[in-house]
Amino acid sequence: MSPMETHVFHFDNSYARLPDRFYASVYPEPVEGPKLIKFNEALAKELGIEADFSDFDRLAATFAGNVVPQGASPLAMAYAGHQFGNFVPQLGDGRAILLGEVVDDKGFRRDVQLKGAGPTPFSRRGDGRAALGSVLREYIVSEAMAALGIPATRALAAVATGEQVFRETVEQGAVFVRVAASHVRVGTFQFFAARGDTDGIRALADYVIERHYPELKVEQNPYLALLGAVAERQAELIARWLGVGFVHGVMNTDNMTISGETIDFGPCAFLDEYHQMKVFSSIDRGGRYAYRNQPGIGQWNIARLAEALVPLIADDQDRAVDAANDVLQQFGTWFQAEWIAVFRRKLGLATQADGDGQLVQDLLSIMQEVEADFTLVFRGLADAAEGRDERFLAQFVEPIKAAEWLSLWRERLALEPQTDNGRADAMRAVNPAIIPRNHRIQEAISAANYGDFSFFERLLEALEKPYEECAEFAGYMTPPTPAERVTRTFCGT
């Protein structure tokens, strides 16, 4: 590879071929002193990016936006959205620039986007920049979700800019390089619906079907089928969030992808102590996006997508609305099916029986009473499957109810075909030992603000194999002390 070819992206930019009103062409704004913090070499190879991975300066310049790779078509996507229930007719990529799309080694098209690369026409007086802390949080949680097996955007790189950004305080600037199946959102459809642009909605729907749901092209009503496919993916995704105690924190319609990936890890967090109404986001004062509320909000968001698609579903509006409402009712069915499947696996149940849902709810109620640690309860339950109850019971200040629940659980296990060891192994494969706990993320961010990225690197290493217990990373399984608890998280905008 010659010096002029040190970084080659094999771009094929389909979104840039859509009509001009879908986006604004814009180039990243160069930064003063880009310095590479982290580069995901394995992901880069998966994306077919040919690079001199030892040339950190060139990588930093590229991923900060100072050097735009050949073949890129930089643009900021237009979209609208409901933010905490309030509709904003134009949001758009205010601090993100889509460099372009590549086709990965499995044949899937993936977006490569710079987040924090400078202002765009959608910035609304914002600086278009990102703070170091929010970039590191998104990097950590993106890669943790991938390791947990939950669909999510991925982290390709993080770059310090050498500049400052102004939020509540002065912070160091950074750029996050995000990879996604696409960045089309519910809010993208809402952008055109708000303008009465049915041709735009149709063009976008056709694009999404071609890119994400090509099997729907043969359906009698592909647009109704699209609504159902997106709803089913979102229902399944949210059920999987609940299975690992994930709280997104800002489930606005502009933060719900059409592809079914988790996107935007600003004020997100994972539960330590369990409470169904747990909220972390500093701006979610009413608990709209609390842990328990996420399925209902998911359905609400899909209803907003349905509203946008109504003109395409049928010429007769009443008939279109009835068809869309049928899909919305199915959302609950899809969610409940996936939720009970997730928690059956967590409880080591391979078969279905009446009362399984109540068994799960009873355990969660006992956990909430004593604020038991969500992750360690289920991890300890795998030990209990082999007859060792100590670690499970240790999570309960008053273990009497927990011990009674264990008896009921064992009665249910008597109906199961697995051996104890086989069941325990299966449970450990779905109940993580290590999650990106809030205090560990904050520890990494605080150290990085002083130039020490060793905590960040160490945390990423610990999260690579979340379902394995390793003595080297035992400290990452430990809940925070009262003094270490992080109860509020922030968007970073």
C-alpha positions as CSV (number, residue, x, y, z in Angstrom):
1,M,0.0,0.0,0.0
2,S,1.6,3.3,-1.1
3,P,1.6,6.3,1.2
4,M,-1.2,7.9,-0.8
5,E,-3.3,4.8,-0.2
6,T,-2.9,4.4,3.5
7,H,-6.6,4.6,4.1
8,V,-9.0,3.2,1.6
9,F,-12.8,3.0,2.2
10,H,-14.8,1.2,-0.5
11,F,-17.7,3.6,-0.4
12,D,-21.0,3.1,-2.1
13,N,-23.2,5.9,-0.9
14,S,-26.9,5.0,-1.6
15,Y,-28.4,7.6,0.8
16,A,-26.6,10.4,-1.1
17,R,-28.4,9.3,-4.2
18,L,-31.8,10.1,-2.7
19,P,-33.4,13.5,-3.5
20,D,-31.6,16.6,-2.2
21,R,-34.3,17.3,0.4
22,F,-33.3,14.2,2.3
23,Y,-30.1,15.7,3.6
24,A,-27.7,18.6,3.4
25,S,-24.2,18.1,1.9
26,V,-21.7,19.3,4.4
27,Y,-18.0,18.7,5.1
28,P,-16.5,18.2,8.5
29,E,-14.9,21.2,10.1
30,P,-11.2,20.5,10.8
31,V,-10.0,20.5,14.4
32,E,-6.8,21.9,15.9
33,G,-4.9,18.9,17.2
34,P,-6.5,15.5,16.5
35,K,-5.2,12.6,18.5
36,L,-6.3,9.0,18.3
37,I,-7.8,7.7,21.5
38,K,-9.1,4.3,20.3
39,F,-9.4,2.5,17.0
40,N,-11.4,-0.6,16.5
41,E,-9.1,-2.5,14.2
42,A,-11.2,-5.7,14.1
43,L,-14.3,-3.7,13.0
44,A,-12.3,-1.8,10.4
45,K,-11.2,-5.1,8.8
46,E,-14.8,-6.3,8.9
47,L,-15.8,-3.2,7.0
48,G,-13.2,-3.8,4.4
49,I,-11.3,-0.6,5.3
50,E,-7.8,-0.8,4.0
51,A,-5.5,1.2,6.3
52,D,-2.1,1.5,7.8
53,F,-3.2,0.8,11.3
54,S,0.1,1.9,12.7
55,D,-0.2,5.4,11.3
56,F,-2.0,6.9,14.3
57,D,-1.6,10.5,13.1
58,R,-3.3,9.7,9.7
59,L,-6.0,7.7,11.4
60,A,-6.7,10.6,13.8
61,A,-6.8,13.1,10.9
62,T,-9.3,11.0,9.0
63,F,-11.6,10.2,11.9
64,A,-11.6,13.7,13.2
65,G,-12.7,14.9,9.8
66,N,-9.5,16.8,8.9
67,V,-9.0,14.5,6.0
68,V,-12.0,13.3,4.0
69,P,-11.4,9.8,2.4
70,Q,-11.8,9.5,-1.3
71,G,-15.2,8.3,-2.4
72,A,-17.0,9.8,0.7
73,S,-20.2,11.9,0.2
74,P,-20.4,13.8,3.5
75,L,-23.9,14.8,4.5
76,A,-26.1,15.6,7.4
77,M,-29.4,13.7,7.4
78,A,-32.7,15.5,7.7
79,Y,-35.2,14.3,10.3
80,A,-37.8,15.4,12.8
81,G,-39.0,13.8,16.0
82,H,-41.0,13.8,19.2
83,Q,-38.7,14.7,22.1
84,F,-40.2,13.8,25.4
85,G,-43.6,13.7,23.6
86,N,-43.2,17.2,22.0
87,F,-43.0,17.3,18.2
88,V,-40.1,19.2,16.7
89,P,-40.6,19.4,12.9
90,Q,-36.9,19.7,12.0
91,L,-34.1,18.3,14.0
92,G,-31.6,16.6,11.6
93,D,-27.9,15.7,12.2
94,G,-26.8,18.8,14.2
95,R,-23.5,17.3,15.2
96,A,-23.1,14.3,13.0
97,I,-21.9,13.9,9.5
98,L,-22.4,10.7,7.4
99,L,-19.2,10.1,5.6
100,G,-20.7,7.3,3.5
101,E,-21.6,3.6,3.3
102,V,-19.4,0.5,2.9
103,V,-20.4,-3.1,2.4
104,D,-19.0,-5.3,5.0
105,D,-17.5,-8.8,4.7
106,K,-20.9,-10.4,5.2
107,G,-22.4,-8.3,2.4
108,F,-24.3,-5.9,4.7
109,R,-24.3,-2.2,4.0
110,R,-23.1,-0.1,6.9
111,D,-23.0,3.7,7.5
112,V,-19.8,5.3,8.7
113,Q,-20.6,8.5,10.6
114,L,-18.6,11.1,12.4
115,K,-20.3,12.4,15.6
116,G,-19.0,15.8,16.8
117,A,-17.4,16.8,13.5
118,G,-18.7,20.4,13.5
119,P,-21.8,22.3,12.8
120,T,-24.3,21.4,10.0
121,P,-27.3,23.3,8.6
122,F,-29.3,21.4,11.3
123,S,-27.2,22.5,14.3
124,R,-29.8,25.1,15.5
125,R,-27.1,27.4,17.0
126,G,-25.3,24.4,18.5
127,D,-21.5,24.0,18.1
128,G,-21.7,20.7,16.3
129,R,-19.1,19.2,18.7
130,A,-19.0,16.4,21.2
131,A,-17.4,16.3,24.7
132,L,-14.8,13.7,25.5
133,G,-17.0,12.1,28.2
134,S,-20.0,11.5,26.0
135,V,-17.7,10.0,23.3
136,L,-16.1,7.6,25.7
137,R,-19.5,6.6,27.1
138,E,-20.9,5.9,23.7
139,Y,-17.8,3.9,22.7
140,I,-18.0,1.8,25.9
141,V,-21.7,1.1,25.7
142,S,-21.7,0.4,22.0
143,E,-19.1,-2.2,22.2
144,A,-20.6,-3.7,25.4
145,M,-24.0,-4.1,23.7
146,A,-22.3,-5.8,20.8
147,A,-20.6,-8.2,23.2
148,L,-23.9,-8.9,24.9
149,G,-25.4,-9.8,21.6
150,I,-27.9,-7.0,21.5
151,P,-28.3,-5.1,18.1
152,A,-26.6,-1.7,18.4
153,T,-24.5,0.8,16.5
154,R,-20.8,0.1,16.8
155,A,-17.7,2.1,17.7
156,L,-15.1,2.4,15.0
157,A,-12.9,5.1,16.6
158,A,-12.6,7.9,19.1
159,V,-10.5,10.9,18.5
160,A,-9.5,13.8,20.8
161,T,-9.8,17.1,19.0
162,G,-7.3,19.2,21.0
163,E,-10.1,21.8,21.4
164,Q,-12.5,22.7,24.2
165,V,-16.3,22.5,24.2
166,F,-18.6,24.4,26.5
167,R,-21.4,22.5,28.3
168,E,-22.2,22.9,32.0
169,T,-18.4,23.4,32.3
170,V,-15.5,23.6,29.9
171,E,-14.7,20.1,28.6
172,Q,-12.3,18.5,26.2
173,G,-13.6,17.9,22.7
174,A,-13.7,14.6,20.9
175,V,-15.2,12.9,17.8
176,F,-16.9,9.5,17.8
177,V,-16.9,7.4,14.7
178,R,-20.2,5.4,14.6
179,V,-21.1,2.5,12.4
180,A,-24.7,1.5,11.9
181,A,-26.9,-0.6,9.6
182,S,-28.3,2.8,8.7
183,H,-29.2,6.0,10.5
184,V,-32.8,6.2,9.2
185,R,-35.1,6.8,12.1
186,V,-38.8,7.0,12.9
187,G,-38.1,10.7,12.9
188,T,-36.9,10.6,9.3
189,F,-40.4,9.5,8.2
190,Q,-41.9,12.2,10.4
191,F,-39.8,14.9,8.7
192,F,-41.6,14.2,5.4
193,A,-45.0,13.6,7.0
194,A,-44.9,17.0,8.7
195,R,-44.5,18.6,5.3
196,G,-47.3,16.6,3.7
197,D,-44.6,15.2,1.4
198,T,-46.1,11.8,0.4
199,D,-43.6,11.4,-2.4
200,G,-40.8,11.8,0.1
201,I,-42.4,9.2,2.5
202,R,-42.8,6.8,-0.4
203,A,-39.2,7.3,-1.6
204,L,-37.9,6.8,1.9
205,A,-40.1,3.7,2.5
206,D,-38.9,2.2,-0.8
207,Y,-35.3,2.9,0.2
208,V,-35.7,1.3,3.6
209,I,-37.4,-1.8,2.2
210,E,-34.7,-2.2,-0.4
211,R,-31.9,-1.8,2.2
212,H,-33.3,-3.5,5.3
213,Y,-36.3,-5.5,4.4
214,P,-36.0,-6.7,0.7
215,E,-38.2,-9.7,1.5
216,L,-41.1,-7.4,1.8
217,K,-41.0,-6.4,-1.8
218,V,-43.2,-9.3,-2.7
219,E,-45.9,-8.5,-0.1
220,Q,-49.3,-7.4,-1.3
221,N,-49.0,-4.3,0.8
222,P,-45.3,-3.7,1.4
223,Y,-45.7,-0.5,3.3
224,L,-48.0,-2.1,5.9
225,A,-45.6,-5.1,6.0
226,L,-42.8,-2.6,6.6
227,L,-44.6,-1.1,9.6
228,G,-45.1,-4.6,11.0
229,A,-41.5,-5.6,10.5
230,V,-40.1,-2.5,12.2
231,A,-42.6,-2.9,15.1
232,E,-41.6,-6.5,15.6
233,R,-37.9,-5.7,15.6
234,Q,-38.3,-2.9,18.1
235,A,-40.5,-5.1,20.4
236,E,-37.8,-7.8,20.4
237,L,-35.0,-5.2,20.9
238,I,-36.7,-3.6,23.9
239,A,-37.4,-7.0,25.5
240,R,-33.7,-7.7,25.2
241,W,-32.8,-4.4,26.8
242,L,-34.9,-5.3,29.8
243,G,-33.2,-8.7,30.0
244,V,-29.8,-7.0,30.8
245,G,-31.3,-4.1,32.8
246,F,-30.6,-1.5,30.2
247,V,-32.3,1.9,30.4
248,H,-31.9,3.9,27.2
249,G,-32.8,7.2,28.8
250,V,-34.0,9.2,25.8
251,M,-36.3,7.1,23.6
252,N,-37.4,10.0,21.4
253,T,-38.6,9.1,17.9
254,D,-35.5,10.5,16.4
255,N,-33.6,7.9,18.5
256,M,-35.4,4.8,17.2
257,T,-33.9,3.3,14.1
258,I,-35.8,1.6,11.4
259,S,-33.2,-1.1,11.2
260,G,-33.9,-2.2,14.8
261,E,-30.5,-1.3,16.3
262,T,-30.0,0.5,19.6
263,I,-28.7,4.0,18.9
264,D,-27.5,7.0,20.9
265,F,-26.0,6.2,24.2
266,G,-26.0,9.6,25.9
267,P,-27.9,9.4,29.2
268,C,-28.2,5.6,29.1
269,A,-27.3,3.3,32.0
270,F,-27.5,-0.2,33.2
271,L,-29.3,-1.0,36.5
272,D,-27.3,-1.8,39.6
273,E,-30.1,-2.2,42.2
274,Y,-33.4,-3.2,40.6
275,H,-36.3,-0.8,40.5
276,Q,-38.9,-0.9,37.7
277,M,-39.2,2.9,37.6
278,K,-35.5,3.6,37.6
279,V,-34.5,6.7,35.7
280,F,-30.9,8.0,35.1
281,S,-31.3,10.7,32.5
282,S,-30.9,14.2,34.0
283,I,-33.5,15.5,31.6
284,D,-36.1,12.8,32.2
285,R,-37.7,14.4,35.3
286,G,-41.1,12.8,34.9
287,G,-39.8,9.2,34.3
288,R,-41.2,9.0,30.8
289,Y,-38.3,6.7,29.8
290,A,-37.9,4.7,33.0
291,Y,-36.9,1.0,32.8
292,R,-40.5,-0.3,33.0
293,N,-41.9,2.3,30.6
294,Q,-39.7,1.4,27.7
295,P,-42.0,-1.1,26.0
296,G,-44.9,1.3,26.1
297,I,-42.8,4.1,24.7
298,G,-41.6,1.8,22.0
299,Q,-45.2,1.1,21.0
300,W,-45.9,4.9,21.1
301,N,-43.0,5.6,18.8
302,I,-44.2,2.9,16.4
303,A,-47.6,4.7,16.4
304,R,-45.9,7.8,15.2
305,L,-44.3,5.8,12.3
306,A,-47.7,4.4,11.5
307,E,-49.1,7.9,11.2
308,A,-46.4,8.8,8.7
309,L,-47.1,5.6,6.6
310,V,-50.9,5.9,6.6
311,P,-51.0,7.6,3.1
312,L,-49.0,4.7,1.7
313,I,-50.9,1.9,3.3
314,A,-54.3,2.5,1.6
315,D,-56.0,5.2,-0.4
316,D,-58.9,5.1,2.0
317,Q,-57.7,6.7,5.2
318,D,-60.1,4.8,7.6
319,R,-59.0,1.5,6.1
320,A,-55.3,2.5,6.4
321,V,-55.7,3.6,10.0
322,D,-57.5,0.3,10.9
323,A,-54.7,-1.7,9.3
324,A,-52.1,0.3,11.2
325,N,-53.9,-0.1,14.5
326,D,-53.9,-3.9,14.0
327,V,-50.1,-3.7,13.8
328,L,-49.9,-1.6,16.9
329,Q,-51.9,-4.1,18.9
330,Q,-49.6,-6.8,17.7
331,F,-46.6,-4.9,19.1
332,G,-47.7,-5.9,22.6
333,T,-48.0,-9.5,21.6
334,W,-44.5,-9.5,20.0
335,F,-43.0,-7.8,23.0
336,Q,-44.6,-10.2,25.6
337,A,-43.5,-13.2,23.6
338,E,-39.9,-12.0,23.4
339,W,-39.9,-10.8,27.0
340,I,-41.0,-14.1,28.5
341,A,-38.6,-15.9,26.2
342,V,-35.7,-13.7,27.4
343,F,-36.6,-14.3,31.1
344,R,-37.3,-18.0,30.7
345,R,-33.7,-18.3,29.4
346,K,-32.5,-16.3,32.4
347,L,-34.3,-18.6,34.8
348,G,-33.0,-21.7,33.0
349,L,-36.3,-22.7,31.6
350,A,-36.2,-24.5,28.2
351,T,-39.9,-25.3,28.0
352,Q,-43.1,-23.3,28.4
353,A,-45.6,-23.6,31.2
354,D,-48.5,-21.6,32.6
355,G,-47.3,-19.4,35.5
356,D,-43.8,-18.7,34.1
357,G,-44.6,-15.0,33.7
358,Q,-45.8,-14.9,37.3
359,L,-42.6,-16.7,38.5
360,V,-40.5,-13.9,36.8
361,Q,-42.7,-11.1,38.2
362,D,-42.5,-12.6,41.7
363,L,-38.7,-12.6,41.6
364,L,-38.6,-9.0,40.3
365,S,-40.9,-7.9,43.1
366,I,-38.7,-9.4,45.7
367,M,-35.7,-7.8,44.1
368,Q,-37.3,-4.4,44.1
369,E,-38.3,-4.7,47.8
370,V,-34.7,-4.9,48.9
371,E,-33.0,-3.2,45.9
372,A,-31.1,-6.3,45.0
373,D,-28.5,-6.1,42.2
374,F,-30.1,-7.0,38.9
375,T,-27.1,-8.6,37.3
376,L,-25.8,-10.5,40.3
377,V,-29.2,-11.9,41.2
378,F,-29.5,-13.7,37.9
379,R,-25.8,-14.6,37.8
380,G,-26.1,-16.1,41.2
381,L,-29.2,-18.0,40.1
382,A,-27.0,-20.0,37.8
383,D,-25.0,-21.2,40.8
384,A,-28.4,-22.1,42.5
385,A,-29.1,-24.3,39.5
386,E,-26.2,-26.5,40.7
387,G,-27.4,-26.4,44.3
388,R,-25.2,-23.6,45.5
389,D,-27.7,-20.9,46.7
390,E,-25.2,-18.7,48.7
391,R,-24.4,-16.1,46.0
392,F,-28.0,-15.7,45.0
393,L,-29.3,-15.3,48.5
394,A,-26.5,-12.9,49.4
395,Q,-28.1,-10.3,47.1
396,F,-31.1,-10.0,49.5
397,V,-30.9,-8.2,52.8
398,E,-33.8,-10.3,54.0
399,P,-33.4,-13.6,52.2
400,I,-36.5,-15.4,53.5
401,K,-38.8,-14.4,50.5
402,A,-35.9,-15.2,48.1
403,A,-35.5,-18.6,49.6
404,E,-39.2,-19.3,49.3
405,W,-39.1,-18.2,45.7
406,L,-36.2,-20.6,45.1
407,S,-38.5,-23.5,46.3
408,L,-41.1,-22.5,43.7
409,W,-38.5,-22.2,41.0
410,R,-37.2,-25.7,41.8
411,E,-40.7,-27.1,41.5
412,R,-40.9,-25.5,38.1
413,L,-37.4,-27.0,37.2
414,A,-38.7,-30.4,38.0
415,L,-40.7,-30.2,34.7
416,E,-37.6,-29.5,32.7
417,P,-35.5,-32.0,30.8
418,Q,-31.9,-30.6,31.3
419,T,-29.3,-31.7,33.7
420,D,-28.3,-29.3,36.5
421,N,-24.9,-28.6,34.9
422,G,-26.4,-28.1,31.4
423,R,-29.0,-25.7,32.8
424,A,-26.4,-23.7,34.7
425,D,-24.1,-23.4,31.6
426,A,-27.1,-22.2,29.6
427,M,-28.0,-19.7,32.2
428,R,-24.4,-18.3,32.4
429,A,-24.5,-17.9,28.6
430,V,-27.4,-15.4,28.9
431,N,-26.9,-13.8,32.3
432,P,-23.8,-11.6,32.1
433,A,-21.2,-11.5,34.8
434,I,-20.0,-8.1,33.7
435,I,-21.9,-5.1,32.5
436,P,-20.7,-1.5,31.9
437,R,-21.7,-0.3,35.4
438,N,-22.2,3.5,35.7
439,H,-19.5,4.0,38.3
440,R,-16.9,2.2,36.1
441,I,-17.8,4.3,33.1
442,Q,-17.6,7.5,35.2
443,E,-14.2,6.3,36.6
444,A,-12.9,5.9,33.0
445,I,-14.2,9.3,31.9
446,S,-12.8,11.1,35.0
447,A,-9.4,9.6,34.5
448,A,-9.5,10.4,30.7
449,N,-10.2,14.0,31.5
450,Y,-6.8,14.1,33.1
451,G,-5.2,12.3,30.2
452,D,-5.2,8.8,31.7
453,F,-7.0,6.4,29.3
454,S,-5.9,3.2,31.1
455,F,-9.2,2.9,33.0
456,F,-11.0,3.2,29.6
457,E,-8.9,0.6,28.0
458,R,-9.2,-1.8,31.0
459,L,-13.0,-1.4,31.1
460,L,-13.2,-2.2,27.4
461,E,-11.1,-5.3,27.9
462,A,-13.3,-6.5,30.8
463,L,-16.4,-6.1,28.6
464,E,-15.2,-8.1,25.7
465,K,-16.5,-11.4,27.2
466,P,-19.3,-10.4,29.5
467,Y,-20.6,-13.9,30.1
468,E,-17.3,-15.2,31.4
469,E,-16.1,-14.9,35.0
470,C,-12.4,-14.1,35.1
471,A,-10.4,-13.5,38.2
472,E,-8.5,-10.7,36.4
473,F,-11.8,-8.7,36.0
474,A,-13.5,-9.7,39.3
475,G,-13.6,-6.1,40.4
476,Y,-15.9,-5.2,37.4
477,M,-18.6,-7.5,38.7
478,T,-18.8,-5.6,42.0
479,P,-21.7,-3.2,42.5
480,P,-20.8,0.4,43.5
481,T,-20.5,1.4,47.1
482,P,-23.0,4.1,48.2
483,A,-20.4,6.7,47.6
484,E,-19.6,5.4,44.1
485,R,-23.2,5.3,42.8
486,V,-23.9,7.3,39.7
487,T,-27.6,8.3,39.7
488,R,-27.7,10.8,36.8
489,T,-26.4,10.6,33.3
490,F,-26.2,13.4,30.7
491,C,-26.8,13.8,26.9
492,G,-23.6,15.6,26.2
493,T,-25.2,18.1,23.8
